[in-house]
Amino acid sequence: MPDYPQMIVPANHVEPVPRRIRAMLGGEVVLDTTRALYVWEWPNYPQYYIPLADVRPGVLVDEKHPQRLRRGTANRHGLKVGDATRGESAWVYTGEVLACLAETVRFEWQALDAWYEEDEEVFVHPRNPYSRVDALRSTRRVRIELDGLVLAESSAPVLVFETGLPTRYYLNRTEVDFAHLVPSDTVTQCPYKGRTSGYWSVRAGDKLHPDLAWAYDFPTRQLSPIAGLIAFYNEKVDVVLDGERLARPKTHFS
């Protein structure tokens, strides 16, 4: 059993979304609904299924490609808004399907330029309503090492507890040894924390370990305690917590 909480929602679970959902393409609103559904296609997080009636008329381009999917039969569509086009971007469920999903559309997230819950942009995928992400200040002593090098050490970390992931340790920049860090061009996004402002690789001897550390200078307001702090993948470095060396967790980041 891992030492961090796991997702518990089964695949194909469906629930109503209590938030207004909108998405944009080419500067235009493609969908606007207060009747979206959460559909868990796998346990980690849901996707939005949007009522067909709440999709802007004329943006869906039928590609004449019916498909039998796990939740029923859907017709594949592209998107066109002005000069912006996206192929293989949406699946319209109109045939044999779970009753609650009839006349809904499942969009590919990356086919649209931006998604919003109410008036706040959401990145990567919908937020899981059963996930918690908490950033808590701590006085536990944390040391980060790699191949015998001490990369950072802190007695005032911020600990981030996120469902489905190991605890992350965010440290003040003054407690990080930048002599071993090499700036990277990598940028990632998180539905709960926002968009990263920087990544760093680690040079240990003659070896460069890519993208081991990151920071959010402007995280979402819920994660404001981590603003400007630096965290390392504990899957790829050694974490010593209160004098105890922790085993490296196994996740999809390993």
C-alpha positions as CSV (number, residue, x, y, z in Angstrom):
1,M,0.0,0.0,0.0
2,P,1.4,3.4,-0.9
3,D,1.9,6.0,1.8
4,Y,-0.3,8.6,0.1
5,P,-4.1,8.6,-0.6
6,Q,-5.4,7.1,-3.8
7,M,-8.3,7.9,-6.2
8,I,-11.4,5.9,-5.4
9,V,-13.9,6.8,-8.0
10,P,-14.6,3.9,-10.4
11,A,-14.4,4.3,-14.2
12,N,-17.7,5.2,-15.9
13,H,-19.0,7.0,-12.8
14,V,-21.2,10.0,-13.8
15,E,-22.2,13.1,-11.8
16,P,-23.5,16.6,-12.6
17,V,-21.1,19.5,-12.7
18,P,-22.4,22.3,-10.4
19,R,-20.2,24.9,-12.1
20,R,-20.7,26.9,-15.3
21,I,-18.3,25.5,-17.9
22,R,-17.1,27.5,-21.0
23,A,-14.4,26.9,-23.6
24,M,-12.9,29.1,-26.3
25,L,-11.4,28.5,-29.8
26,G,-10.1,31.3,-32.0
27,G,-11.3,33.9,-29.5
28,E,-14.9,32.7,-29.7
29,V,-17.0,30.9,-27.2
30,V,-17.6,27.3,-28.4
31,L,-19.6,26.0,-25.5
32,D,-21.3,27.6,-22.5
33,T,-23.3,25.4,-20.0
34,T,-24.5,24.9,-16.5
35,R,-25.6,21.4,-17.3
36,A,-22.2,19.6,-17.9
37,L,-21.6,16.1,-16.6
38,Y,-18.5,14.7,-15.0
39,V,-17.7,11.3,-16.6
40,W,-14.8,9.3,-15.1
41,E,-13.3,7.5,-18.1
42,W,-10.6,6.3,-15.7
43,P,-10.3,6.7,-11.9
44,N,-7.8,9.6,-11.7
45,Y,-10.0,12.5,-13.0
46,P,-13.2,13.0,-15.0
47,Q,-13.9,14.6,-18.4
48,Y,-16.7,17.1,-19.2
49,Y,-19.6,15.9,-21.3
50,I,-21.5,18.9,-22.6
51,P,-25.1,19.0,-23.7
52,L,-25.3,19.3,-27.5
53,A,-27.8,22.1,-27.1
54,D,-25.2,24.2,-25.2
55,V,-22.6,24.0,-28.0
56,R,-22.4,26.9,-30.4
57,P,-24.4,26.1,-33.6
58,G,-22.2,25.5,-36.6
59,V,-18.9,24.8,-34.9
60,L,-19.1,21.0,-35.0
61,V,-18.1,19.5,-38.4
62,D,-19.4,15.9,-38.8
63,E,-16.5,13.8,-40.1
64,K,-18.9,10.9,-40.9
65,H,-17.0,8.5,-38.6
66,P,-19.3,6.7,-36.2
67,Q,-17.4,4.9,-33.4
68,R,-18.4,2.3,-30.8
69,L,-16.8,3.6,-27.5
70,R,-17.0,2.2,-24.0
71,R,-19.9,4.5,-23.1
72,G,-21.9,4.0,-26.4
73,T,-21.9,5.0,-30.0
74,A,-20.6,8.4,-31.0
75,N,-20.0,10.3,-34.2
76,R,-16.6,11.9,-34.5
77,H,-16.5,15.7,-35.3
78,G,-14.0,18.4,-36.0
79,L,-14.3,22.0,-35.0
80,K,-14.4,25.2,-37.1
81,V,-14.6,28.7,-35.8
82,G,-13.6,31.3,-38.3
83,D,-10.2,30.5,-39.6
84,A,-9.5,28.1,-36.6
85,T,-10.0,24.4,-37.4
86,R,-9.4,21.3,-35.4
87,G,-9.8,17.8,-36.7
88,E,-10.9,14.8,-34.6
89,S,-11.8,17.0,-31.8
90,A,-15.2,16.0,-30.5
91,W,-17.5,13.0,-30.1
92,V,-21.3,13.5,-30.3
93,Y,-23.2,10.8,-28.5
94,T,-26.6,10.4,-30.3
95,G,-27.0,6.7,-30.9
96,E,-26.9,3.7,-28.5
97,V,-25.5,5.2,-25.3
98,L,-25.9,5.4,-21.6
99,A,-29.2,7.2,-21.1
100,C,-27.7,10.1,-19.2
101,L,-25.1,10.8,-22.0
102,A,-27.6,11.0,-24.9
103,E,-27.2,14.2,-26.9
104,T,-23.9,15.1,-25.2
105,V,-20.5,16.0,-26.6
106,R,-17.1,14.9,-25.4
107,F,-14.4,17.4,-26.5
108,E,-10.7,16.7,-26.7
109,W,-9.2,19.1,-24.1
110,Q,-6.3,20.3,-26.2
111,A,-8.5,21.0,-29.3
112,L,-9.8,24.1,-27.5
113,D,-7.7,27.2,-26.6
114,A,-9.0,27.7,-23.1
115,W,-11.4,26.2,-20.6
116,Y,-13.1,28.0,-17.7
117,E,-14.9,26.9,-14.6
118,E,-17.1,30.0,-13.8
119,D,-14.5,32.8,-14.6
120,E,-11.3,30.9,-13.7
121,E,-9.2,29.2,-16.3
122,V,-8.6,25.5,-15.8
123,F,-5.5,23.7,-17.2
124,V,-4.8,20.2,-18.5
125,H,-8.1,18.5,-17.5
126,P,-11.2,19.1,-15.3
127,R,-10.5,19.2,-11.6
128,N,-11.6,16.1,-9.8
129,P,-14.2,17.1,-7.2
130,Y,-13.0,14.2,-5.0
131,S,-9.3,15.4,-5.0
132,R,-7.8,17.5,-2.3
133,V,-4.7,19.7,-2.7
134,D,-3.6,21.4,0.5
135,A,-0.4,23.5,1.0
136,L,0.6,23.5,4.6
137,R,3.5,25.4,6.2
138,S,5.7,23.1,8.4
139,T,8.8,23.2,10.6
140,R,9.9,19.6,9.6
141,R,13.4,19.5,8.4
142,V,13.8,18.4,4.8
143,R,17.0,17.7,2.9
144,I,17.1,17.0,-0.9
145,E,20.0,15.0,-2.2
146,L,21.1,13.4,-5.5
147,D,24.2,11.2,-6.0
148,G,25.6,12.4,-2.8
149,L,25.0,16.1,-3.5
150,V,22.9,18.2,-1.2
151,L,20.6,20.2,-3.4
152,A,18.5,21.9,-0.8
153,E,17.9,21.9,3.0
154,S,15.1,23.6,4.9
155,S,13.5,23.8,8.3
156,A,10.5,25.8,7.0
157,P,9.1,23.9,4.0
158,V,5.6,24.1,2.6
159,L,4.2,20.6,2.2
160,V,1.7,19.9,-0.6
161,F,-0.7,17.0,-0.1
162,E,-2.5,16.0,-3.3
163,T,-4.8,13.0,-3.7
164,G,-3.1,10.4,-5.8
165,L,0.4,11.8,-5.4
166,P,3.2,11.6,-2.8
167,T,3.8,14.6,-0.6
168,R,5.7,17.4,-2.3
169,Y,8.2,19.6,-0.4
170,Y,8.4,23.2,-1.5
171,L,11.5,25.1,-0.3
172,N,12.6,28.7,-0.2
173,R,15.0,29.6,-3.0
174,T,17.5,30.8,-0.4
175,E,17.6,27.2,0.8
176,V,18.4,25.7,-2.6
177,D,22.0,25.3,-3.9
178,F,21.7,26.7,-7.5
179,A,25.3,25.7,-8.2
180,H,23.9,22.3,-9.3
181,L,20.8,23.6,-11.1
182,V,20.5,24.4,-14.8
183,P,17.5,26.4,-16.0
184,S,15.2,24.6,-18.4
185,D,12.7,25.9,-21.0
186,T,10.1,23.4,-19.8
187,V,6.7,24.7,-18.9
188,T,3.9,22.5,-17.5
189,Q,0.4,23.1,-16.2
190,C,-1.7,21.7,-13.4
191,P,-5.5,21.9,-12.9
192,Y,-5.0,22.6,-9.2
193,K,-1.8,24.7,-9.1
194,G,-1.7,26.6,-12.4
195,R,1.2,27.1,-14.8
196,T,4.8,26.7,-13.8
197,S,7.1,29.7,-14.0
198,G,10.4,27.7,-14.2
199,Y,12.0,24.2,-14.3
200,W,15.6,23.3,-13.5
201,S,17.7,20.3,-14.4
202,V,20.3,19.0,-12.0
203,R,24.0,18.5,-12.9
204,A,25.6,15.8,-10.8
205,G,29.2,15.2,-11.9
206,D,29.1,14.7,-15.7
207,K,25.4,13.7,-15.8
208,L,22.6,16.1,-16.4
209,H,19.3,15.0,-14.9
210,P,16.5,16.8,-16.8
211,D,13.7,18.8,-15.2
212,L,13.9,17.6,-11.6
213,A,12.8,20.8,-10.0
214,W,10.1,23.4,-10.6
215,A,8.4,26.5,-9.3
216,Y,5.0,28.3,-9.5
217,D,5.6,32.1,-9.1
218,F,1.9,32.7,-9.5
219,P,-0.1,29.6,-8.4
220,T,-3.8,29.5,-8.0
221,R,-5.0,31.3,-5.0
222,Q,-5.7,28.0,-3.1
223,L,-2.0,27.1,-3.4
224,S,-0.7,30.6,-2.7
225,P,1.7,29.4,0.1
226,I,3.9,27.8,-2.6
227,A,4.4,31.0,-4.6
228,G,8.0,31.3,-5.6
229,L,9.1,28.1,-3.8
230,I,11.0,25.2,-5.4
231,A,10.0,21.5,-5.3
232,F,11.8,18.4,-6.5
233,Y,10.4,15.2,-7.9
234,N,10.8,12.8,-4.9
235,E,10.6,10.0,-7.4
236,K,13.9,11.1,-8.8
237,V,15.9,12.5,-5.9
238,D,16.4,11.5,-2.3
239,V,14.4,13.1,0.4
240,V,15.6,13.1,4.0
241,L,12.7,14.1,6.3
242,D,13.5,14.7,10.0
243,G,16.6,12.6,9.6
244,E,14.9,9.7,7.9
245,R,15.7,8.9,4.3
246,L,12.5,8.2,2.5
247,A,12.0,5.6,-0.2
248,R,11.4,7.0,-3.6
249,P,7.7,6.7,-4.5
250,K,6.6,5.0,-7.7
251,T,4.3,7.1,-9.8
252,H,3.8,8.0,-13.5
253,F,6.5,10.6,-12.9
254,S,9.1,8.0,-12.0
